[in-house]
Amino acid sequence: MESVLEYFPLILYILGAVLLVILIILGIQLIKTVNKTNVILEDAYNKTRSLNGIFNAIDSITDILSSVSDSIVGNLTTIIGKVFHRKRKVKEESENDE
């Protein structure tokens, strides 16, 4: 029993050292992985920045098309409103004449 108590701390120290070495290796691998991920993300960010001009052009074109369609719809609405408004006035005048 006494020999077990002498060797038990030695075994724990060895296992602790092995665990420390394993954690250091895993930490180094994690740092390498994070660096590779940063390179990939930076490349993707640069590529999306180059596409910002295209997206801005598409946005301005859609704004122009939207304003043109709004003006066309507005003009058609006023024309249709005038046509139906005149018919009502004609009907009212013919009813008043009778």
Phi and psi restraints in degrees (range 20) as a CNS / XPLOR table:
assign (resid 1 and name C) (resid 2 and name N)
       (resid 2 and name CA) (resid 2 and name C) 1.0 -68.7 20.0 2
assign (resid 2 and name N) (resid 2 and name CA)
       (resid 2 and name C) (resid 3 and name N) 1.0 -32.9 20.0 2
assign (resid 2 and name C) (resid 3 and name N)
       (resid 3 and name CA) (resid 3 and name C) 1.0 -69.1 20.0 2
assign (resid 3 and name N) (resid 3 and name CA)
       (resid 3 and name C) (resid 4 and name N) 1.0 -33.0 20.0 2
assign (resid 3 and name C) (resid 4 and name N)
       (resid 4 and name CA) (resid 4 and name C) 1.0 -66.1 20.0 2
assign (resid 4 and name N) (resid 4 and name CA)
       (resid 4 and name C) (resid 5 and name N) 1.0 -40.4 20.0 2
assign (resid 4 and name C) (resid 5 and name N)
       (resid 5 and name CA) (resid 5 and name C) 1.0 -67.8 20.0 2
assign (resid 5 and name N) (resid 5 and name CA)
       (resid 5 and name C) (resid 6 and name N) 1.0 -25.3 20.0 2
assign (resid 5 and name C) (resid 6 and name N)
       (resid 6 and name CA) (resid 6 and name C) 1.0 -78.6 20.0 2
assign (resid 6 and name N) (resid 6 and name CA)
       (resid 6 and name C) (resid 7 and name N) 1.0 -37.1 20.0 2
assign (resid 6 and name C) (resid 7 and name N)
       (resid 7 and name CA) (resid 7 and name C) 1.0 -88.3 20.0 2
assign (resid 7 and name N) (resid 7 and name CA)
       (resid 7 and name C) (resid 8 and name N) 1.0 -21.3 20.0 2
assign (resid 7 and name C) (resid 8 and name N)
       (resid 8 and name CA) (resid 8 and name C) 1.0 -60.9 20.0 2
assign (resid 8 and name N) (resid 8 and name CA)
       (resid 8 and name C) (resid 9 and name N) 1.0 -47.8 20.0 2
assign (resid 8 and name C) (resid 9 and name N)
       (resid 9 and name CA) (resid 9 and name C) 1.0 -62.0 20.0 2
assign (resid 9 and name N) (resid 9 and name CA)
       (resid 9 and name C) (resid 10 and name N) 1.0 -35.3 20.0 2
assign (resid 9 and name C) (resid 10 and name N)
       (resid 10 and name CA) (resid 10 and name C) 1.0 -64.4 20.0 2
assign (resid 10 and name N) (resid 10 and name CA)
       (resid 10 and name C) (resid 11 and name N) 1.0 -42.4 20.0 2
assign (resid 10 and name C) (resid 11 and name N)
       (resid 11 and name CA) (resid 11 and name C) 1.0 -64.5 20.0 2
assign (resid 11 and name N) (resid 11 and name CA)
       (resid 11 and name C) (resid 12 and name N) 1.0 -41.9 20.0 2
assign (resid 11 and name C) (resid 12 and name N)
       (resid 12 and name CA) (resid 12 and name C) 1.0 -64.1 20.0 2
assign (resid 12 and name N) (resid 12 and name CA)
       (resid 12 and name C) (resid 13 and name N) 1.0 -39.5 20.0 2
assign (resid 12 and name C) (resid 13 and name N)
       (resid 13 and name CA) (resid 13 and name C) 1.0 -64.4 20.0 2
assign (resid 13 and name N) (resid 13 and name CA)
       (resid 13 and name C) (resid 14 and name N) 1.0 -42.1 20.0 2
assign (resid 13 and name C) (resid 14 and name N)
       (resid 14 and name CA) (resid 14 and name C) 1.0 -64.8 20.0 2
assign (resid 14 and name N) (resid 14 and name CA)
       (resid 14 and name C) (resid 15 and name N) 1.0 -46.2 20.0 2
assign (resid 14 and name C) (resid 15 and name N)
       (resid 15 and name CA) (resid 15 and name C) 1.0 -63.1 20.0 2
assign (resid 15 and name N) (resid 15 and name CA)
       (resid 15 and name C) (resid 16 and name N) 1.0 -37.1 20.0 2
assign (resid 15 and name C) (resid 16 and name N)
       (resid 16 and name CA) (resid 16 and name C) 1.0 -64.3 20.0 2
assign (resid 16 and name N) (resid 16 and name CA)
       (resid 16 and name C) (resid 17 and name N) 1.0 -40.7 20.0 2
assign (resid 16 and name C) (resid 17 and name N)
       (resid 17 and name CA) (resid 17 and name C) 1.0 -66.1 20.0 2
assign (resid 17 and name N) (resid 17 and name CA)
       (resid 17 and name C) (resid 18 and name N) 1.0 -41.3 20.0 2
assign (resid 17 and name C) (resid 18 and name N)
       (resid 18 and name CA) (resid 18 and name C) 1.0 -63.8 20.0 2
assign (resid 18 and name N) (resid 18 and name CA)
       (resid 18 and name C) (resid 19 and name N) 1.0 -43.4 20.0 2
assign (resid 18 and name C) (resid 19 and name N)
       (resid 19 and name CA) (resid 19 and name C) 1.0 -62.2 20.0 2
assign (resid 19 and name N) (resid 19 and name CA)
       (resid 19 and name C) (resid 20 and name N) 1.0 -41.2 20.0 2
assign (resid 19 and name C) (resid 20 and name N)
       (resid 20 and name CA) (resid 20 and name C) 1.0 -62.1 20.0 2
assign (resid 20 and name N) (resid 20 and name CA)
       (resid 20 and name C) (resid 21 and name N) 1.0 -42.7 20.0 2
assign (resid 20 and name C) (resid 21 and name N)
       (resid 21 and name CA) (resid 21 and name C) 1.0 -64.9 20.0 2
assign (resid 21 and name N) (resid 21 and name CA)
       (resid 21 and name C) (resid 22 and name N) 1.0 -41.8 20.0 2
assign (resid 21 and name C) (resid 22 and name N)
       (resid 22 and name CA) (resid 22 and name C) 1.0 -64.0 20.0 2
assign (resid 22 and name N) (resid 22 and name CA)
       (resid 22 and name C) (resid 23 and name N) 1.0 -42.0 20.0 2
assign (resid 22 and name C) (resid 23 and name N)
       (resid 23 and name CA) (resid 23 and name C) 1.0 -65.9 20.0 2
assign (resid 23 and name N) (resid 23 and name CA)
       (resid 23 and name C) (resid 24 and name N) 1.0 -37.0 20.0 2
assign (resid 23 and name C) (resid 24 and name N)
       (resid 24 and name CA) (resid 24 and name C) 1.0 -64.3 20.0 2
assign (resid 24 and name N) (resid 24 and name CA)
       (resid 24 and name C) (resid 25 and name N) 1.0 -43.7 20.0 2
assign (resid 24 and name C) (resid 25 and name N)
       (resid 25 and name CA) (resid 25 and name C) 1.0 -63.4 20.0 2
assign (resid 25 and name N) (resid 25 and name CA)
       (resid 25 and name C) (resid 26 and name N) 1.0 -43.9 20.0 2
assign (resid 25 and name C) (resid 26 and name N)
       (resid 26 and name CA) (resid 26 and name C) 1.0 -64.2 20.0 2
assign (resid 26 and name N) (resid 26 and name CA)
       (resid 26 and name C) (resid 27 and name N) 1.0 -37.1 20.0 2
assign (resid 26 and name C) (resid 27 and name N)
       (resid 27 and name CA) (resid 27 and name C) 1.0 -64.1 20.0 2
assign (resid 27 and name N) (resid 27 and name CA)
       (resid 27 and name C) (resid 28 and name N) 1.0 -41.6 20.0 2
assign (resid 27 and name C) (resid 28 and name N)
       (resid 28 and name CA) (resid 28 and name C) 1.0 -64.6 20.0 2
assign (resid 28 and name N) (resid 28 and name CA)
       (resid 28 and name C) (resid 29 and name N) 1.0 -42.6 20.0 2
assign (resid 28 and name C) (resid 29 and name N)
       (resid 29 and name CA) (resid 29 and name C) 1.0 -63.5 20.0 2
assign (resid 29 and name N) (resid 29 and name CA)
       (resid 29 and name C) (resid 30 and name N) 1.0 -38.4 20.0 2
assign (resid 29 and name C) (resid 30 and name N)
       (resid 30 and name CA) (resid 30 and name C) 1.0 -64.6 20.0 2
assign (resid 30 and name N) (resid 30 and name CA)
       (resid 30 and name C) (resid 31 and name N) 1.0 -39.9 20.0 2
assign (resid 30 and name C) (resid 31 and name N)
       (resid 31 and name CA) (resid 31 and name C) 1.0 -64.3 20.0 2
assign (resid 31 and name N) (resid 31 and name CA)
       (resid 31 and name C) (resid 32 and name N) 1.0 -41.4 20.0 2
assign (resid 31 and name C) (resid 32 and name N)
       (resid 32 and name CA) (resid 32 and name C) 1.0 -62.9 20.0 2
assign (resid 32 and name N) (resid 32 and name CA)
       (resid 32 and name C) (resid 33 and name N) 1.0 -41.9 20.0 2
assign (resid 32 and name C) (resid 33 and name N)
       (resid 33 and name CA) (resid 33 and name C) 1.0 -64.5 20.0 2
assign (resid 33 and name N) (resid 33 and name CA)
       (resid 33 and name C) (resid 34 and name N) 1.0 -41.3 20.0 2
assign (resid 33 and name C) (resid 34 and name N)
       (resid 34 and name CA) (resid 34 and name C) 1.0 -65.1 20.0 2
assign (resid 34 and name N) (resid 34 and name CA)
       (resid 34 and name C) (resid 35 and name N) 1.0 -39.3 20.0 2
assign (resid 34 and name C) (resid 35 and name N)
       (resid 35 and name CA) (resid 35 and name C) 1.0 -63.8 20.0 2
assign (resid 35 and name N) (resid 35 and name CA)
       (resid 35 and name C) (resid 36 and name N) 1.0 -42.5 20.0 2
assign (resid 35 and name C) (resid 36 and name N)
       (resid 36 and name CA) (resid 36 and name C) 1.0 -63.4 20.0 2
assign (resid 36 and name N) (resid 36 and name CA)
       (resid 36 and name C) (resid 37 and name N) 1.0 -40.1 20.0 2
assign (resid 36 and name C) (resid 37 and name N)
       (resid 37 and name CA) (resid 37 and name C) 1.0 -65.1 20.0 2
assign (resid 37 and name N) (resid 37 and name CA)
       (resid 37 and name C) (resid 38 and name N) 1.0 -39.5 20.0 2
assign (resid 37 and name C) (resid 38 and name N)
       (resid 38 and name CA) (resid 38 and name C) 1.0 -62.3 20.0 2
assign (resid 38 and name N) (resid 38 and name CA)
       (resid 38 and name C) (resid 39 and name N) 1.0 -39.4 20.0 2
assign (resid 38 and name C) (resid 39 and name N)
       (resid 39 and name CA) (resid 39 and name C) 1.0 -63.9 20.0 2
assign (resid 39 and name N) (resid 39 and name CA)
       (resid 39 and name C) (resid 40 and name N) 1.0 -43.8 20.0 2
assign (resid 39 and name C) (resid 40 and name N)
       (resid 40 and name CA) (resid 40 and name C) 1.0 -64.8 20.0 2
assign (resid 40 and name N) (resid 40 and name CA)
       (resid 40 and name C) (resid 41 and name N) 1.0 -44.2 20.0 2
assign (resid 40 and name C) (resid 41 and name N)
       (resid 41 and name CA) (resid 41 and name C) 1.0 -66.6 20.0 2
assign (resid 41 and name N) (resid 41 and name CA)
       (resid 41 and name C) (resid 42 and name N) 1.0 -37.0 20.0 2
assign (resid 41 and name C) (resid 42 and name N)
       (resid 42 and name CA) (resid 42 and name C) 1.0 -65.7 20.0 2
assign (resid 42 and name N) (resid 42 and name CA)
       (resid 42 and name C) (resid 43 and name N) 1.0 -39.6 20.0 2
assign (resid 42 and name C) (resid 43 and name N)
       (resid 43 and name CA) (resid 43 and name C) 1.0 -63.9 20.0 2
assign (resid 43 and name N) (resid 43 and name CA)
       (resid 43 and name C) (resid 44 and name N) 1.0 -43.4 20.0 2
assign (resid 43 and name C) (resid 44 and name N)
       (resid 44 and name CA) (resid 44 and name C) 1.0 -64.9 20.0 2
assign (resid 44 and name N) (resid 44 and name CA)
       (resid 44 and name C) (resid 45 and name N) 1.0 -39.1 20.0 2
assign (resid 44 and name C) (resid 45 and name N)
       (resid 45 and name CA) (resid 45 and name C) 1.0 -63.8 20.0 2
assign (resid 45 and name N) (resid 45 and name CA)
       (resid 45 and name C) (resid 46 and name N) 1.0 -42.6 20.0 2
assign (resid 45 and name C) (resid 46 and name N)
       (resid 46 and name CA) (resid 46 and name C) 1.0 -64.1 20.0 2
assign (resid 46 and name N) (resid 46 and name CA)
       (resid 46 and name C) (resid 47 and name N) 1.0 -37.4 20.0 2
assign (resid 46 and name C) (resid 47 and name N)
       (resid 47 and name CA) (resid 47 and name C) 1.0 -68.4 20.0 2
assign (resid 47 and name N) (resid 47 and name CA)
       (resid 47 and name C) (resid 48 and name N) 1.0 -38.5 20.0 2
assign (resid 47 and name C) (resid 48 and name N)
       (resid 48 and name CA) (resid 48 and name C) 1.0 -71.7 20.0 2
assign (resid 48 and name N) (resid 48 and name CA)
       (resid 48 and name C) (resid 49 and name N) 1.0 -31.7 20.0 2
assign (resid 48 and name C) (resid 49 and name N)
       (resid 49 and name CA) (resid 49 and name C) 1.0 -64.2 20.0 2
assign (resid 49 and name N) (resid 49 and name CA)
       (resid 49 and name C) (resid 50 and name N) 1.0 -34.9 20.0 2
assign (resid 49 and name C) (resid 50 and name N)
       (resid 50 and name CA) (resid 50 and name C) 1.0 -69.4 20.0 2
assign (resid 50 and name N) (resid 50 and name CA)
       (resid 50 and name C) (resid 51 and name N) 1.0 -23.5 20.0 2
assign (resid 50 and name C) (resid 51 and name N)
       (resid 51 and name CA) (resid 51 and name C) 1.0 -87.6 20.0 2
assign (resid 51 and name N) (resid 51 and name CA)
       (resid 51 and name C) (resid 52 and name N) 1.0 -6.0 20.0 2
assign (resid 51 and name C) (resid 52 and name N)
       (resid 52 and name CA) (resid 52 and name C) 1.0 -60.2 20.0 2
assign (resid 52 and name N) (resid 52 and name CA)
       (resid 52 and name C) (resid 53 and name N) 1.0 -35.5 20.0 2
assign (resid 52 and name C) (resid 53 and name N)
       (resid 53 and name CA) (resid 53 and name C) 1.0 -62.3 20.0 2
assign (resid 53 and name N) (resid 53 and name CA)
       (resid 53 and name C) (resid 54 and name N) 1.0 -42.2 20.0 2
assign (resid 53 and name C) (resid 54 and name N)
       (resid 54 and name CA) (resid 54 and name C) 1.0 -65.0 20.0 2
assign (resid 54 and name N) (resid 54 and name CA)
       (resid 54 and name C) (resid 55 and name N) 1.0 -44.1 20.0 2
assign (resid 54 and name C) (resid 55 and name N)
       (resid 55 and name CA) (resid 55 and name C) 1.0 -64.8 20.0 2
assign (resid 55 and name N) (resid 55 and name CA)
       (resid 55 and name C) (resid 56 and name N) 1.0 -37.2 20.0 2
assign (resid 55 and name C) (resid 56 and name N)
       (resid 56 and name CA) (resid 56 and name C) 1.0 -65.5 20.0 2
assign (resid 56 and name N) (resid 56 and name CA)
       (resid 56 and name C) (resid 57 and name N) 1.0 -39.1 20.0 2
assign (resid 56 and name C) (resid 57 and name N)
       (resid 57 and name CA) (resid 57 and name C) 1.0 -65.4 20.0 2
assign (resid 57 and name N) (resid 57 and name CA)
       (resid 57 and name C) (resid 58 and name N) 1.0 -43.5 20.0 2
assign (resid 57 and name C) (resid 58 and name N)
       (resid 58 and name CA) (resid 58 and name C) 1.0 -62.5 20.0 2
assign (resid 58 and name N) (resid 58 and name CA)
       (resid 58 and name C) (resid 59 and name N) 1.0 -41.0 20.0 2
assign (resid 58 and name C) (resid 59 and name N)
       (resid 59 and name CA) (resid 59 and name C) 1.0 -63.1 20.0 2
assign (resid 59 and name N) (resid 59 and name CA)
       (resid 59 and name C) (resid 60 and name N) 1.0 -43.2 20.0 2
assign (resid 59 and name C) (resid 60 and name N)
       (resid 60 and name CA) (resid 60 and name C) 1.0 -67.8 20.0 2
assign (resid 60 and name N) (resid 60 and name CA)
       (resid 60 and name C) (resid 61 and name N) 1.0 -36.8 20.0 2
assign (resid 60 and name C) (resid 61 and name N)
       (resid 61 and name CA) (resid 61 and name C) 1.0 -65.6 20.0 2
assign (resid 61 and name N) (resid 61 and name CA)
       (resid 61 and name C) (resid 62 and name N) 1.0 -42.5 20.0 2
assign (resid 61 and name C) (resid 62 and name N)
       (resid 62 and name CA) (resid 62 and name C) 1.0 -66.8 20.0 2
assign (resid 62 and name N) (resid 62 and name CA)
       (resid 62 and name C) (resid 63 and name N) 1.0 -33.8 20.0 2
assign (resid 62 and name C) (resid 63 and name N)
       (resid 63 and name CA) (resid 63 and name C) 1.0 -64.1 20.0 2
assign (resid 63 and name N) (resid 63 and name CA)
       (resid 63 and name C) (resid 64 and name N) 1.0 -42.5 20.0 2
assign (resid 63 and name C) (resid 64 and name N)
       (resid 64 and name CA) (resid 64 and name C) 1.0 -64.5 20.0 2
assign (resid 64 and name N) (resid 64 and name CA)
       (resid 64 and name C) (resid 65 and name N) 1.0 -46.0 20.0 2
assign (resid 64 and name C) (resid 65 and name N)
       (resid 65 and name CA) (resid 65 and name C) 1.0 -62.9 20.0 2
assign (resid 65 and name N) (resid 65 and name CA)
       (resid 65 and name C) (resid 66 and name N) 1.0 -36.3 20.0 2
assign (resid 65 and name C) (resid 66 and name N)
       (resid 66 and name CA) (resid 66 and name C) 1.0 -66.4 20.0 2
assign (resid 66 and name N) (resid 66 and name CA)
       (resid 66 and name C) (resid 67 and name N) 1.0 -43.2 20.0 2
assign (resid 66 and name C) (resid 67 and name N)
       (resid 67 and name CA) (resid 67 and name C) 1.0 -67.5 20.0 2
assign (resid 67 and name N) (resid 67 and name CA)
       (resid 67 and name C) (resid 68 and name N) 1.0 -38.0 20.0 2
assign (resid 67 and name C) (resid 68 and name N)
       (resid 68 and name CA) (resid 68 and name C) 1.0 -64.6 20.0 2
assign (resid 68 and name N) (resid 68 and name CA)
       (resid 68 and name C) (resid 69 and name N) 1.0 -45.2 20.0 2
assign (resid 68 and name C) (resid 69 and name N)
       (resid 69 and name CA) (resid 69 and name C) 1.0 -67.2 20.0 2
assign (resid 69 and name N) (resid 69 and name CA)
       (resid 69 and name C) (resid 70 and name N) 1.0 -35.0 20.0 2
assign (resid 69 and name C) (resid 70 and name N)
       (resid 70 and name CA) (resid 70 and name C) 1.0 -63.9 20.0 2
assign (resid 70 and name N) (resid 70 and name CA)
       (resid 70 and name C) (resid 71 and name N) 1.0 -41.2 20.0 2
assign (resid 70 and name C) (resid 71 and name N)
       (resid 71 and name CA) (resid 71 and name C) 1.0 -68.4 20.0 2
assign (resid 71 and name N) (resid 71 and name CA)
       (resid 71 and name C) (resid 72 and name N) 1.0 -37.9 20.0 2
assign (resid 71 and name C) (resid 72 and name N)
       (resid 72 and name CA) (resid 72 and name C) 1.0 -64.8 20.0 2
assign (resid 72 and name N) (resid 72 and name CA)
       (resid 72 and name C) (resid 73 and name N) 1.0 -45.4 20.0 2
assign (resid 72 and name C) (resid 73 and name N)
       (resid 73 and name CA) (resid 73 and name C) 1.0 -64.4 20.0 2
assign (resid 73 and name N) (resid 73 and name CA)
       (resid 73 and name C) (resid 74 and name N) 1.0 -39.3 20.0 2
assign (resid 73 and name C) (resid 74 and name N)
       (resid 74 and name CA) (resid 74 and name C) 1.0 -63.0 20.0 2
assign (resid 74 and name N) (resid 74 and name CA)
       (resid 74 and name C) (resid 75 and name N) 1.0 -44.1 20.0 2
assign (resid 74 and name C) (resid 75 and name N)
       (resid 75 and name CA) (resid 75 and name C) 1.0 -64.7 20.0 2
assign (resid 75 and name N) (resid 75 and name CA)
       (resid 75 and name C) (resid 76 and name N) 1.0 -43.4 20.0 2
assign (resid 75 and name C) (resid 76 and name N)
       (resid 76 and name CA) (resid 76 and name C) 1.0 -63.1 20.0 2
assign (resid 76 and name N) (resid 76 and name CA)
       (resid 76 and name C) (resid 77 and name N) 1.0 -38.5 20.0 2
assign (resid 76 and name C) (resid 77 and name N)
       (resid 77 and name CA) (resid 77 and name C) 1.0 -64.6 20.0 2
assign (resid 77 and name N) (resid 77 and name CA)
       (resid 77 and name C) (resid 78 and name N) 1.0 -42.5 20.0 2
assign (resid 77 and name C) (resid 78 and name N)
       (resid 78 and name CA) (resid 78 and name C) 1.0 -67.5 20.0 2
assign (resid 78 and name N) (resid 78 and name CA)
       (resid 78 and name C) (resid 79 and name N) 1.0 -38.8 20.0 2
assign (resid 78 and name C) (resid 79 and name N)
       (resid 79 and name CA) (resid 79 and name C) 1.0 -64.2 20.0 2
assign (resid 79 and name N) (resid 79 and name CA)
       (resid 79 and name C) (resid 80 and name N) 1.0 -47.1 20.0 2
assign (resid 79 and name C) (resid 80 and name N)
       (resid 80 and name CA) (resid 80 and name C) 1.0 -63.8 20.0 2
assign (resid 80 and name N) (resid 80 and name CA)
       (resid 80 and name C) (resid 81 and name N) 1.0 -39.1 20.0 2
assign (resid 80 and name C) (resid 81 and name N)
       (resid 81 and name CA) (resid 81 and name C) 1.0 -63.2 20.0 2
assign (resid 81 and name N) (resid 81 and name CA)
       (resid 81 and name C) (resid 82 and name N) 1.0 -40.0 20.0 2
assign (resid 81 and name C) (resid 82 and name N)
       (resid 82 and name CA) (resid 82 and name C) 1.0 -66.9 20.0 2
assign (resid 82 and name N) (resid 82 and name CA)
       (resid 82 and name C) (resid 83 and name N) 1.0 -39.5 20.0 2
assign (resid 82 and name C) (resid 83 and name N)
       (resid 83 and name CA) (resid 83 and name C) 1.0 -63.1 20.0 2
assign (resid 83 and name N) (resid 83 and name CA)
       (resid 83 and name C) (resid 84 and name N) 1.0 -49.0 20.0 2
assign (resid 83 and name C) (resid 84 and name N)
       (resid 84 and name CA) (resid 84 and name C) 1.0 -71.3 20.0 2
assign (resid 84 and name N) (resid 84 and name CA)
       (resid 84 and name C) (resid 85 and name N) 1.0 -30.6 20.0 2
assign (resid 84 and name C) (resid 85 and name N)
       (resid 85 and name CA) (resid 85 and name C) 1.0 -68.0 20.0 2
assign (resid 85 and name N) (resid 85 and name CA)
       (resid 85 and name C) (resid 86 and name N) 1.0 -38.8 20.0 2
assign (resid 85 and name C) (resid 86 and name N)
       (resid 86 and name CA) (resid 86 and name C) 1.0 -65.4 20.0 2
assign (resid 86 and name N) (resid 86 and name CA)
       (resid 86 and name C) (resid 87 and name N) 1.0 -39.8 20.0 2
assign (resid 86 and name C) (resid 87 and name N)
       (resid 87 and name CA) (resid 87 and name C) 1.0 -62.5 20.0 2
assign (resid 87 and name N) (resid 87 and name CA)
       (resid 87 and name C) (resid 88 and name N) 1.0 -37.6 20.0 2
assign (resid 87 and name C) (resid 88 and name N)
       (resid 88 and name CA) (resid 88 and name C) 1.0 -66.3 20.0 2
assign (resid 88 and name N) (resid 88 and name CA)
       (resid 88 and name C) (resid 89 and name N) 1.0 -41.5 20.0 2
assign (resid 88 and name C) (resid 89 and name N)
       (resid 89 and name CA) (resid 89 and name C) 1.0 -64.6 20.0 2
assign (resid 89 and name N) (resid 89 and name CA)
       (resid 89 and name C) (resid 90 and name N) 1.0 -40.0 20.0 2
assign (resid 89 and name C) (resid 90 and name N)
       (resid 90 and name CA) (resid 90 and name C) 1.0 -64.0 20.0 2
assign (resid 90 and name N) (resid 90 and name CA)
       (resid 90 and name C) (resid 91 and name N) 1.0 -42.0 20.0 2
assign (resid 90 and name C) (resid 91 and name N)
       (resid 91 and name CA) (resid 91 and name C) 1.0 -65.0 20.0 2
assign (resid 91 and name N) (resid 91 and name CA)
       (resid 91 and name C) (resid 92 and name N) 1.0 -40.5 20.0 2
assign (resid 91 and name C) (resid 92 and name N)
       (resid 92 and name CA) (resid 92 and name C) 1.0 -65.8 20.0 2
assign (resid 92 and name N) (resid 92 and name CA)
       (resid 92 and name C) (resid 93 and name N) 1.0 -41.7 20.0 2
assign (resid 92 and name C) (resid 93 and name N)
       (resid 93 and name CA) (resid 93 and name C) 1.0 -65.8 20.0 2
assign (resid 93 and name N) (resid 93 and name CA)
       (resid 93 and name C) (resid 94 and name N) 1.0 -40.3 20.0 2
assign (resid 93 and name C) (resid 94 and name N)
       (resid 94 and name CA) (resid 94 and name C) 1.0 -69.1 20.0 2
assign (resid 94 and name N) (resid 94 and name CA)
       (resid 94 and name C) (resid 95 and name N) 1.0 -33.2 20.0 2
assign (resid 94 and name C) (resid 95 and name N)
       (resid 95 and name CA) (resid 95 and name C) 1.0 -70.0 20.0 2
assign (resid 95 and name N) (resid 95 and name CA)
       (resid 95 and name C) (resid 96 and name N) 1.0 -36.6 20.0 2
assign (resid 95 and name C) (resid 96 and name N)
       (resid 96 and name CA) (resid 96 and name C) 1.0 -71.1 20.0 2
assign (resid 96 and name N) (resid 96 and name CA)
       (resid 96 and name C) (resid 97 and name N) 1.0 -31.4 20.0 2
assign (resid 96 and name C) (resid 97 and name N)
       (resid 97 and name CA) (resid 97 and name C) 1.0 -69.3 20.0 2
assign (resid 97 and name N) (resid 97 and name CA)
       (resid 97 and name C) (resid 98 and name N) 1.0 -30.7 20.0 2
